[in-house]
């Protein structure tokens, strides 16, 4: 499953380091010290994890974002470059500090604390027409975290659509929990929308998956909701299509949804049927939980195919 040149992927998004604390002995509380079983520093951010997952699967990927002229920025730049990702449009800005996320993680779930830093500085008009012309697909993650990108996000997707690109968006969580209506306007220009179940619930105002998908349906955008251990779901020809998650020896769920995005896009860009795209997403999301952090155990295409071949 090689990547056609026309489907080279541009990921536009945030860059930060993940400091992952695994196996907390208790929930953190003011005035108390909590021990963890393990710690790891890894490349972080929804955008970086998705980009590195796509590259790990064998896709041609370019990345555009902002980072500070600091040790965290050097670390992230090297991680993207060493993953085989085109970082020609990345440059360190001495006026910025690279973002940092502390992930408090268990095999079941995780809590995140983020210093945004340079994440909030990227603007949509900084993505050049020449950069868009060099790729076949545009992916954006963390709509709510990227405060400077957000106002121009619809225009960016419209430019990409006019240039003949396919597009995808992962909203990420809204730390302010306002879930503004502007995202619905952005979806009018987006081919593929990849929220998780909590994000879908907040955006659609319902706990019921089918009703939530129907509430956001605009007649154009394919919506696939990630449901963790329950797999994923999408509306297909008016019916709810559900695909289960895969059972693996999970260590850490950090970034599993972003690896799902990578797996789904890997199949979707090769025009596989929707159910197969969902299975690829679930397989890659599940396999990514085998190690600490979002990128340490992301799936290769061979690993994903082996898991898919052994499942019903």
Buried (B, 14 or more C-beta within 10 A) or exposed (E): BEBEEEBBBBBBBBBBBBBBBBBBEEEEEEEEEEEBEEEBBBBBBBBBBBBBBBBBBBBBBBBBBBBBBBEBBBBBBEBBBEBEBBBEBBEBBEEBBBBBBBBBBBEEEBEBEBBBBBBBBBBBEBBEEEBBEBBBBBBBBBBBBBBBBBEBBBEBBBBBBEEEBBBBBBBBBBEEEEBEEEBBEBBBBBBBBBBBBEBBBBBBEBEEBBEBBBBBBEEEBBBBBBBBEBBBBBBEEEEEBBBBBBEBEBBBBBBBBBBBBBBBBBBBBBEBEBBBBBBBBBBBBBBBBBBBBBBBBBBEBEBBBBBBEEEE
